Amino acid sequence: MKLIHTAVPLSLAFMLLTGCASKYVEPEKYSGFLKDYSVLKEEKSPTGAPVMRWIKPGIDASQFTSVYVEPSQLYPQPQPSEKIPQGTLDGITKYYDQVLQTQFSKVLPLASGPGAGVLIVRPAITAVSASTKGLQPYEVIPIALIAAGVSTATGIRDQDTSLATEAAFLDGSDGKVVAEVVRKGAGAELDNSSQVMTANDAKAVLDGWARDMVKSFEQLKK
């Protein structure tokens, strides 16, 4: 009886997520968080992961003597669901803040705000998803689309989780962007469709993102 109502969101989910096997975030899935996506190019992170990235030509990374990590955002604002509740989303951003501060503090003192010599890190989580392993994702947050509550005969299969991030790096003296990055990663695998995703399922990928950001900064200094 509800087939008409569910067909539209499911077809939209398919169109939005076709090509999800791509290692890069597709341009049509950019969130709008960054100011300029046209400068991004396909690159590899220091650990070899695929990223879309831009670094201001000729930037002197040694000018930055401290770093300020802004609180990470969920962008665009998501609508929680039973599968990915608000507590999970809040936990993901909280842990992202912690790991970014921990990793950057290994190479630069933490600053309390913008200023001369301060590198500003402005991060966002732009997508969190859960999907039946080997099939199309059936629930996506926060891409302005919720196909939650849709039953599936494959509910006993393992579930893949994934996240995407966009981050801008600014010169604290004038607020100008000196680098941008967009990337995605796989979270922990869930046992089945009834298992709720938690922030712990995202920690490994968040750790990897933070480490790569710091390694990229160190490479620039050299």
Accessible surface in RSA format (square Angstrom, percent):
REM  Atomic radii and reference values for relative SASA: ProtOr
REM  Chains: A
REM  Algorithm: Lee & Richards
REM  Probe-radius: 1.40
REM  Slices: 20
REM RES _ NUM      All-atoms   Total-Side   Main-Chain    Non-polar    All polar
REM                ABS   REL    ABS   REL    ABS   REL    ABS   REL    ABS   REL
RES MET A   1   225.02 116.5 158.67 105.0  66.36 158.0 133.00 113.1  92.02 121.9
RES LYS A   2   150.97  73.7 148.02  90.8   2.95   7.0  91.08  82.0  59.89  63.8
RES LEU A   3   142.92  79.6 140.54 100.5   2.38   6.0 140.72  98.8   2.19   5.9
RES ILE A   4   142.00  80.8 136.62 101.8   5.38  13.0 140.77 101.4   1.23   3.3
RES HIS A   5   137.40  75.1 122.47  85.1  14.92  38.2  77.50  79.9  59.90  69.7
RES THR A   6    37.76  26.9  37.76  38.3   0.00   0.0  31.54  42.4   6.22   9.4
RES ALA A   7    55.76  51.3  46.38  71.6   9.38  21.3  52.44  73.8   3.32   8.8
RES VAL A   8    91.57  60.3  90.39  81.8   1.19   2.9  91.57  79.6   0.00   0.0
RES PRO A   9    29.67  21.6  29.21  26.6   0.47   1.7  29.67  24.5   0.00   0.0
RES LEU A  10    67.02  37.3  61.89  44.3   5.13  12.9  62.15  43.6   4.88  13.1
RES SER A  11    55.12  46.6  47.18  63.0   7.94  18.3  43.91  93.5  11.21  15.7
RES LEU A  12    75.27  41.9  75.27  53.9   0.00   0.0  75.27  52.9   0.00   0.0
RES ALA A  13     3.16   2.9   2.81   4.3   0.35   0.8   3.03   4.3   0.13   0.3
RES PHE A  14   107.32  53.7 105.44  65.3   1.87   4.9 107.00  64.9   0.31   0.9
RES MET A  15   124.97  64.7 102.44  67.8  22.53  53.6  66.09  56.2  58.87  78.0
RES LEU A  16    52.22  29.1  49.74  35.6   2.48   6.2  51.26  36.0   0.96   2.6
RES LEU A  17    12.88   7.2  12.88   9.2   0.00   0.0  12.88   9.0   0.00   0.0
RES THR A  18    68.87  49.0  59.89  60.7   8.98  21.4  59.29  79.6   9.58  14.5
RES GLY A  19    39.10  48.2   0.00   N/A  39.10  48.2  32.80  90.0   6.30  14.1
RES CYS A  20    55.56  42.0  42.24  47.1  13.31  31.3  11.90  30.1  43.66  47.1
RES ALA A  21    97.77  89.9  66.22 102.2  31.55  71.8  77.90 109.7  19.87  52.6
RES SER A  22    45.40  38.4  28.91  38.6  16.49  38.0  28.28  60.2  17.12  24.0
RES LYS A  23   139.04  67.8 127.35  78.1  11.70  27.8  79.58  71.6  59.47  63.3
RES TYR A  24    43.94  20.5  42.05  23.9   1.89   4.9  32.76  24.6  11.18  13.8
RES VAL A  25     9.75   6.4   7.30   6.6   2.46   5.9   7.74   6.7   2.02   5.5
RES GLU A  26    24.80  14.2  22.82  17.3   1.97   4.7  23.95  46.3   0.84   0.7
RES PRO A  27    94.42  68.8  84.00  76.6  10.42  37.9  84.17  69.5  10.25  63.7
RES GLU A  28   120.72  69.3  86.46  65.4  34.26  81.6  58.35 112.9  62.37  50.9
RES LYS A  29    34.84  17.0  17.12  10.5  17.72  42.2  17.54  15.8  17.30  18.4
RES TYR A  30    41.07  19.2  19.36  11.0  21.71  56.5  17.64  13.3  23.43  28.9
RES SER A  31    27.32  23.1   1.54   2.1  25.78  59.4   9.03  19.2  18.29  25.6
RES GLY A  32    44.88  55.3   0.00   N/A  44.88  55.3  26.26  72.1  18.62  41.7
RES PHE A  33    31.70  15.9  10.17   6.3  21.53  56.0  11.54   7.0  20.15  57.7
RES LEU A  34     8.76   4.9   0.32   0.2   8.44  21.2   2.08   1.5   6.68  18.0
RES LYS A  35   163.99  80.0 124.95  76.7  39.04  93.0  89.21  80.3  74.78  79.7
RES ASP A  36    60.25  42.2  57.43  57.2   2.83   6.7  26.29  61.9  33.97  33.9
RES TYR A  37    46.65  21.8  36.08  20.5  10.57  27.5  36.26  27.2  10.39  12.8
RES SER A  38   101.90  86.1  59.99  80.1  41.91  96.6  57.84 123.2  44.06  61.7
RES VAL A  39    48.40  31.8  38.96  35.3   9.44  22.8  46.91  40.8   1.49   4.0
RES LEU A  40    15.06   8.4   0.84   0.6  14.22  35.8   0.84   0.6  14.22  38.3
RES LYS A  41   141.03  68.8 137.03  84.1   4.01   9.5  83.61  75.3  57.42  61.2
RES GLU A  42   114.22  65.6  90.16  68.2  24.05  57.3  23.81  46.1  90.41  73.8
RES GLU A  43    66.11  38.0  60.90  46.1   5.22  12.4   8.39  16.2  57.73  47.1
RES LYS A  44   109.92  53.6  98.48  60.4  11.45  27.3  76.43  68.8  33.50  35.7
RES SER A  45     8.96   7.6   2.87   3.8   6.08  14.0   2.94   6.3   6.01   8.4
RES PRO A  46    40.73  29.7   3.14   2.9  37.60 136.7   9.66   8.0  31.07 193.1
RES THR A  47    87.34  62.1  49.16  49.8  38.17  91.0  50.24  67.5  37.09  56.1
RES GLY A  48    43.24  53.3   0.00   N/A  43.24  53.3  27.23  74.7  16.01  35.8
RES ALA A  49    24.61  22.6  19.20  29.6   5.41  12.3  24.28  34.2   0.33   0.9
RES PRO A  50    26.70  19.5  25.22  23.0   1.49   5.4  25.22  20.8   1.49   9.2
RES VAL A  51     2.90   1.9   2.32   2.1   0.58   1.4   2.90   2.5   0.00   0.0
RES MET A  52    21.76  11.3  21.68  14.3   0.08   0.2  19.77  16.8   1.99   2.6
RES ARG A  53    47.44  19.9  44.69  22.8   2.75   6.6  10.53  14.4  36.91  22.4
RES TRP A  54    59.34  23.8  54.50  26.4   4.84  11.4  49.32  26.3  10.03  16.3
RES ILE A  55    51.51  29.3  36.55  27.2  14.96  36.1  36.55  26.3  14.96  40.6
RES LYS A  56    85.16  41.5  84.01  51.5   1.15   2.7  43.41  39.1  41.76  44.5
RES PRO A  57   110.88  80.8  86.46  78.8  24.41  88.7  96.51  79.7  14.36  89.3
RES GLY A  58    83.61 103.1   0.00   N/A  83.61 103.1  44.67 122.6  38.95  87.2
RES ILE A  59    31.67  18.0  12.53   9.3  19.14  46.1  15.95  11.5  15.72  42.7
RES ASP A  60    80.37  56.3  74.22  73.9   6.15  14.5  32.15  75.7  48.22  48.1
RES ALA A  61     2.73   2.5   1.38   2.1   1.35   3.1   1.44   2.0   1.29   3.4
RES SER A  62    65.19  55.1  48.56  64.8  16.63  38.3  33.97  72.3  31.23  43.7
RES GLN A  63    76.18  42.6  57.47  42.0  18.71  44.5  34.00  72.4  42.18  32.0
RES PHE A  64     6.27   3.1   4.26   2.6   2.01   5.2   4.26   2.6   2.01   5.8
RES THR A  65    90.34  64.3  79.71  80.8  10.62  25.3  65.65  88.2  24.69  37.3
RES SER A  66    18.77  15.9  18.77  25.0   0.00   0.0  12.36  26.3   6.41   9.0
RES VAL A  67     0.05   0.0   0.00   0.0   0.05   0.1   0.00   0.0   0.05   0.1
RES TYR A  68    51.50  24.0  51.00  29.0   0.50   1.3  20.15  15.1  31.35  38.6
RES VAL A  69     9.07   6.0   0.51   0.5   8.56  20.6   0.51   0.4   8.56  23.2
RES GLU A  70    29.67  17.0  29.57  22.4   0.10   0.2   8.57  16.6  21.10  17.2
RES PRO A  71    94.06  68.6  86.43  78.8   7.63  27.7  88.95  73.4   5.10  31.7
RES SER A  72    13.36  11.3   0.00   0.0  13.36  30.8   0.00   0.0  13.36  18.7
RES GLN A  73    76.00  42.5  70.64  51.6   5.36  12.8  27.51  58.6  48.49  36.8
RES LEU A  74    23.16  12.9  11.80   8.4  11.36  28.6  11.80   8.3  11.36  30.6
RES TYR A  75    78.19  36.5  78.19  44.5   0.00   0.0  39.71  29.8  38.48  47.4
RES PRO A  76    49.90  36.4  48.69  44.4   1.21   4.4  49.90  41.2   0.00   0.0
RES GLN A  77   139.79  78.2 112.88  82.5  26.91  64.1  59.21 126.0  80.58  61.1
RES PRO A  78    10.64   7.8   0.12   0.1  10.52  38.2   1.51   1.2   9.13  56.7
RES GLN A  79   119.67  66.9 114.85  83.9   4.82  11.5  35.37  75.3  84.30  63.9
RES PRO A  80    51.61  37.6  38.61  35.2  13.00  47.2  38.80  32.0  12.81  79.6
RES SER A  81    17.08  14.4   2.51   3.3  14.57  33.6  14.98  31.9   2.11   3.0
RES GLU A  82   162.73  93.4 148.06 112.0  14.67  34.9  68.79 133.1  93.94  76.7
RES LYS A  83    16.11   7.9  12.10   7.4   4.01   9.5  14.81  13.3   1.30   1.4
RES ILE A  84     0.00   0.0   0.00   0.0   0.00   0.0   0.00   0.0   0.00   0.0
RES PRO A  85    43.10  31.4  42.22  38.5   0.88   3.2  43.10  35.6   0.00   0.0
RES GLN A  86    69.09  38.6  66.59  48.7   2.51   6.0  47.19 100.4  21.91  16.6
RES GLY A  87    54.72  67.5   0.00   N/A  54.72  67.5  39.16 107.5  15.56  34.9
RES THR A  88     8.19   5.8   4.25   4.3   3.94   9.4   2.46   3.3   5.73   8.7
RES LEU A  89     0.31   0.2   0.31   0.2   0.00   0.0   0.31   0.2   0.00   0.0
RES ASP A  90    71.82  50.3  68.94  68.6   2.88   6.8  27.87  65.6  43.95  43.8
RES GLY A  91    19.84  24.5   0.00   N/A  19.84  24.5  16.93  46.5   2.90   6.5
RES ILE A  92     0.06   0.0   0.00   0.0   0.06   0.1   0.06   0.0   0.00   0.0
RES THR A  93    19.41  13.8  19.41  19.7   0.00   0.0   5.37   7.2  14.04  21.2
RES LYS A  94   136.08  66.4 132.01  81.0   4.07   9.7  78.65  70.8  57.43  61.2
RES TYR A  95    46.01  21.5  45.46  25.9   0.55   1.4  26.19  19.7  19.83  24.4
RES TYR A  96     0.00   0.0   0.00   0.0   0.00   0.0   0.00   0.0   0.00   0.0
RES ASP A  97    30.30  21.2  30.30  30.2   0.00   0.0  12.28  28.9  18.02  18.0
RES GLN A  98    86.32  48.3  83.22  60.8   3.11   7.4  35.75  76.1  50.58  38.4
RES VAL A  99    11.26   7.4   8.49   7.7   2.77   6.7  11.25   9.8   0.01   0.0
RES LEU A 100     0.00   0.0   0.00   0.0   0.00   0.0   0.00   0.0   0.00   0.0
RES GLN A 101    73.56  41.1  73.56  53.8   0.00   0.0   6.81  14.5  66.75  50.6
RES THR A 102    72.58  51.6  66.98  67.9   5.61  13.4  46.97  63.1  25.61  38.7
RES GLN A 103    22.03  12.3  22.03  16.1   0.00   0.0   0.00   0.0  22.03  16.7
RES PHE A 104     1.34   0.7   1.34   0.8   0.00   0.0   1.34   0.8   0.00   0.0
RES SER A 105    53.94  45.6  31.69  42.3  22.25  51.3  16.96  36.1  36.98  51.8
RES LYS A 106   143.14  69.8 103.46  63.5  39.67  94.5  74.69  67.2  68.44  72.9
RES VAL A 107    41.15  27.1  15.02  13.6  26.13  63.0  23.93  20.8  17.22  46.7
RES LEU A 108     9.78   5.4   6.53   4.7   3.25   8.2   8.82   6.2   0.96   2.6
RES PRO A 109    89.97  65.6  78.43  71.5  11.54  42.0  89.28  73.7   0.69   4.3
RES LEU A 110    87.61  48.8  56.61  40.5  30.99  77.9  56.63  39.8  30.98  83.4
RES ALA A 111    26.04  23.9   8.86  13.7  17.18  39.1  16.28  22.9   9.76  25.8
RES SER A 112   120.54 101.9  82.98 110.7  37.57  86.5  55.04 117.2  65.50  91.8
RES GLY A 113    17.35  21.4   0.00   N/A  17.35  21.4  12.63  34.7   4.71  10.6
RES PRO A 114    88.48  64.5  63.34  57.7  25.14  91.4  63.49  52.4  24.99 155.3
RES GLY A 115    25.79  31.8   0.00   N/A  25.79  31.8  25.79  70.8   0.00   0.0
RES ALA A 116    91.11  83.8  62.94  97.1  28.17  64.1  63.27  89.1  27.84  73.8
RES GLY A 117    18.83  23.2   0.00   N/A  18.83  23.2  12.28  33.7   6.55  14.7
RES VAL A 118    11.00   7.2  11.00  10.0   0.00   0.0  11.00   9.6   0.00   0.0
RES LEU A 119     8.39   4.7   8.39   6.0   0.00   0.0   8.39   5.9   0.00   0.0
RES ILE A 120     6.40   3.6   6.40   4.8   0.00   0.0   6.40   4.6   0.00   0.0
RES VAL A 121     0.00   0.0   0.00   0.0   0.00   0.0   0.00   0.0   0.00   0.0
RES ARG A 122    71.37  30.0  71.37  36.4   0.00   0.0  14.76  20.2  56.61  34.3
RES PRO A 123     0.28   0.2   0.13   0.1   0.15   0.6   0.13   0.1   0.15   0.9
RES ALA A 124     0.00   0.0   0.00   0.0   0.00   0.0   0.00   0.0   0.00   0.0
RES ILE A 125     0.00   0.0   0.00   0.0   0.00   0.0   0.00   0.0   0.00   0.0
RES THR A 126     8.48   6.0   4.65   4.7   3.83   9.1   0.86   1.2   7.61  11.5
RES ALA A 127    17.64  16.2  17.64  27.2   0.00   0.0  17.64  24.8   0.00   0.0
RES VAL A 128     0.10   0.1   0.10   0.1   0.00   0.0   0.10   0.1   0.00   0.0
RES SER A 129    11.61   9.8  11.61  15.5   0.00   0.0   4.02   8.6   7.59  10.6
RES ALA A 130     0.12   0.1   0.00   0.0   0.12   0.3   0.12   0.2   0.00   0.0
RES SER A 131    12.51  10.6  12.51  16.7   0.00   0.0   0.38   0.8  12.12  17.0
RES THR A 132     3.98   2.8   3.70   3.8   0.28   0.7   1.96   2.6   2.02   3.1
RES LYS A 133    92.56  45.2  89.18  54.7   3.38   8.1  59.73  53.8  32.83  35.0
RES GLY A 134    73.35  90.4   0.00   N/A  73.35  90.4  40.50 111.1  32.85  73.6
RES LEU A 135    87.01  48.5  69.95  50.0  17.07  42.9  76.10  53.4  10.91  29.4
RES GLN A 136    72.71  40.7  61.37  44.8  11.35  27.0  34.71  73.9  38.00  28.8
RES PRO A 137    14.48  10.6   9.59   8.7   4.89  17.8   9.59   7.9   4.89  30.4
RES TYR A 138    31.91  14.9  31.48  17.9   0.43   1.1  29.77  22.4   2.14   2.6
RES GLU A 139     1.93   1.1   1.34   1.0   0.59   1.4   1.19   2.3   0.74   0.6
RES VAL A 140     3.88   2.6   2.88   2.6   1.00   2.4   2.88   2.5   1.00   2.7
RES ILE A 141     0.00   0.0   0.00   0.0   0.00   0.0   0.00   0.0   0.00   0.0
RES PRO A 142     4.62   3.4   0.13   0.1   4.48  16.3   3.22   2.7   1.40   8.7
RES ILE A 143    35.05  19.9  31.46  23.4   3.59   8.7  33.97  24.5   1.08   2.9
RES ALA A 144   103.94  95.6  57.53  88.8  46.41 105.6  77.59 109.3  26.35  69.8
RES LEU A 145    21.07  11.7  13.17   9.4   7.89  19.8  18.02  12.7   3.05   8.2
RES ILE A 146    52.17  29.7  29.51  22.0  22.66  54.6  29.51  21.3  22.66  61.5
RES ALA A 147     4.24   3.9   1.03   1.6   3.21   7.3   4.01   5.6   0.23   0.6
RES ALA A 148    44.17  40.6  21.00  32.4  23.18  52.7  22.01  31.0  22.17  58.7
RES GLY A 149    84.86 104.7   0.00   N/A  84.86 104.7  45.08 123.7  39.78  89.1
RES VAL A 150    36.46  24.0  23.20  21.0  13.26  32.0  26.76  23.2   9.70  26.3
RES SER A 151   108.32  91.5  81.56 108.9  26.76  61.6  54.75 116.6  53.58  75.1
RES THR A 152    57.25  40.7  31.64  32.1  25.61  61.0  28.24  37.9  29.01  43.9
RES ALA A 153   109.72 100.9  65.32 100.8  44.40 101.0  78.51 110.6  31.21  82.7
RES THR A 154    29.83  21.2  27.69  28.1   2.14   5.1  29.75  40.0   0.08   0.1
RES GLY A 155    15.13  18.7   0.00   N/A  15.13  18.7  11.22  30.8   3.92   8.8
RES ILE A 156   156.91  89.3 137.46 102.4  19.46  46.9 138.90 100.0  18.02  48.9
RES ARG A 157   113.71  47.7 107.46  54.8   6.25  14.9  30.98  42.3  82.73  50.1
RES ASP A 158    58.07  40.7  53.62  53.4   4.45  10.5   3.92   9.2  54.15  54.0
RES GLN A 159     0.00   0.0   0.00   0.0   0.00   0.0   0.00   0.0   0.00   0.0
RES ASP A 160    51.60  36.1  49.43  49.2   2.17   5.1  21.45  50.5  30.15  30.1
RES THR A 161     3.34   2.4   0.00   0.0   3.34   8.0   0.46   0.6   2.89   4.4
RES SER A 162    42.45  35.9  41.85  55.9   0.60   1.4  24.46  52.1  17.99  25.2
RES LEU A 163     2.61   1.5   0.00   0.0   2.61   6.5   2.29   1.6   0.31   0.8
RES ALA A 164     9.26   8.5   9.26  14.3   0.00   0.0   9.26  13.0   0.00   0.0
RES THR A 165     0.00   0.0   0.00   0.0   0.00   0.0   0.00   0.0   0.00   0.0
RES GLU A 166     0.90   0.5   0.90   0.7   0.00   0.0   0.07   0.1   0.83   0.7
RES ALA A 167     0.00   0.0   0.00   0.0   0.00   0.0   0.00   0.0   0.00   0.0
RES ALA A 168     7.80   7.2   7.80  12.0   0.00   0.0   7.80  11.0   0.00   0.0
RES PHE A 169    21.32  10.7  21.32  13.2   0.00   0.0  21.32  12.9   0.00   0.0
RES LEU A 170     5.21   2.9   5.21   3.7   0.00   0.0   5.21   3.7   0.00   0.0
RES ASP A 171    18.47  12.9  18.47  18.4   0.00   0.0   1.17   2.7  17.30  17.3
RES GLY A 172    10.52  13.0   0.00   N/A  10.52  13.0   0.06   0.2  10.46  23.4
RES SER A 173    70.41  59.5  34.28  45.8  36.13  83.2  26.39  56.2  44.02  61.7
RES ASP A 174    83.55  58.5  48.04  47.8  35.51  84.0  36.74  86.5  46.81  46.7
RES GLY A 175    32.14  39.6   0.00   N/A  32.14  39.6  22.38  61.4   9.76  21.9
RES LYS A 176   132.67  64.7 127.41  78.2   5.26  12.5  75.98  68.4  56.70  60.4
RES VAL A 177    32.08  21.1  20.01  18.1  12.07  29.1  20.01  17.4  12.07  32.7
RES VAL A 178     8.15   5.4   7.68   7.0   0.47   1.1   7.68   6.7   0.47   1.3
RES ALA A 179    13.85  12.7  13.85  21.4   0.00   0.0  13.85  19.5   0.00   0.0
RES GLU A 180     4.07   2.3   3.65   2.8   0.42   1.0   0.55   1.1   3.52   2.9
RES VAL A 181    13.72   9.0  13.72  12.4   0.00   0.0  13.72  11.9   0.00   0.0
RES VAL A 182     0.90   0.6   0.49   0.4   0.42   1.0   0.49   0.4   0.42   1.1
RES ARG A 183    23.16   9.7  21.65  11.0   1.51   3.6   4.51   6.2  18.65  11.3
RES LYS A 184    51.99  25.4  39.26  24.1  12.73  30.3  33.80  30.4  18.19  19.4
RES GLY A 185    17.70  21.8   0.00   N/A  17.70  21.8  17.60  48.3   0.10   0.2
RES ALA A 186    82.15  75.5  59.38  91.6  22.77  51.8  59.93  84.4  22.22  58.9
RES GLY A 187    16.89  20.8   0.00   N/A  16.89  20.8   2.46   6.7  14.43  32.3
RES ALA A 188    45.92  42.2  32.90  50.8  13.02  29.6  43.88  61.8   2.04   5.4
RES GLU A 189    88.03  50.5  62.48  47.3  25.55  60.8  26.09  50.5  61.94  50.6
RES LEU A 190     0.72   0.4   0.19   0.1   0.53   1.3   0.43   0.3   0.28   0.8
RES ASP A 191    99.32  69.6  93.50  93.1   5.82  13.8  19.01  44.7  80.31  80.1
RES ASN A 192    46.97  32.4  46.97  45.4   0.00   0.0   6.85  16.5  40.12  38.8
RES SER A 193    30.06  25.4  19.83  26.5  10.23  23.6   5.11  10.9  24.95  35.0
RES SER A 194    92.83  78.4  64.20  85.7  28.62  65.9  53.29 113.5  39.53  55.4
RES GLN A 195    64.53  36.1  57.34  41.9   7.19  17.1  29.45  62.7  35.08  26.6
RES VAL A 196    65.41  43.0  57.86  52.4   7.55  18.2  57.86  50.3   7.55  20.5
RES MET A 197     0.00   0.0   0.00   0.0   0.00   0.0   0.00   0.0   0.00   0.0
RES THR A 198    61.82  44.0  61.25  62.1   0.57   1.4  57.06  76.6   4.76   7.2
RES ALA A 199    19.14  17.6  16.81  25.9   2.33   5.3  16.81  23.7   2.33   6.2
RES ASN A 200   100.68  69.4  85.57  82.7  15.11  36.4  22.11  53.2  78.57  75.9
RES ASP A 201    21.35  15.0  19.05  19.0   2.30   5.4   0.57   1.3  20.79  20.7
RES ALA A 202     0.00   0.0   0.00   0.0   0.00   0.0   0.00   0.0   0.00   0.0
RES LYS A 203    75.01  36.6  75.01  46.0   0.00   0.0  31.45  28.3  43.56  46.4
RES ALA A 204    78.93  72.6  65.51 101.1  13.42  30.5  70.63  99.5   8.30  22.0
RES VAL A 205    17.12  11.3   9.01   8.2   8.11  19.6  16.79  14.6   0.33   0.9
RES LEU A 206     0.16   0.1   0.16   0.1   0.00   0.0   0.16   0.1   0.00   0.0
RES ASP A 207    30.93  21.7  30.93  30.8   0.00   0.0   4.49  10.6  26.44  26.4
RES GLY A 208    22.54  27.8   0.00   N/A  22.54  27.8  21.15  58.0   1.39   3.1
RES TRP A 209     2.52   1.0   2.27   1.1   0.25   0.6   1.48   0.8   1.05   1.7
RES ALA A 210     0.00   0.0   0.00   0.0   0.00   0.0   0.00   0.0   0.00   0.0
RES ARG A 211   104.66  43.9 103.15  52.6   1.51   3.6  30.41  41.6  74.25  45.0
RES ASP A 212     5.46   3.8   5.26   5.2   0.20   0.5   3.96   9.3   1.50   1.5
RES MET A 213    17.59   9.1   8.67   5.7   8.92  21.2  13.75  11.7   3.84   5.1
RES VAL A 214     8.10   5.3   8.10   7.3   0.00   0.0   8.10   7.0   0.00   0.0
RES LYS A 215    84.61  41.3  83.70  51.4   0.91   2.2  50.31  45.3  34.30  36.5
RES SER A 216    21.52  18.2  19.23  25.7   2.29   5.3  15.47  32.9   6.05   8.5
RES PHE A 217    12.21   6.1   9.72   6.0   2.49   6.5  11.73   7.1   0.48   1.4
RES GLU A 218    67.22  38.6  65.57  49.6   1.65   3.9  15.07  29.1  52.15  42.6
RES GLN A 219   106.60  59.6  92.11  67.3  14.49  34.5  35.37  75.3  71.23  54.0
RES LEU A 220    69.62  38.8  48.21  34.5  21.41  53.8  51.47  36.1  18.15  48.8
RES LYS A 221    98.11  47.9  67.49  41.4  30.63  72.9  32.08  28.9  66.03  70.3
RES LYS A 222   208.81 101.9 141.56  86.9  67.25 160.1 108.57  97.7 100.24 106.8
END  Absolute sums over single chains surface
CHAIN  1 A    10985.2       8488.2       2497.0       6531.9       4453.4
END  Absolute sums over all chains
TOTAL         10985.2       8488.2       2497.0       6531.9       4453.4
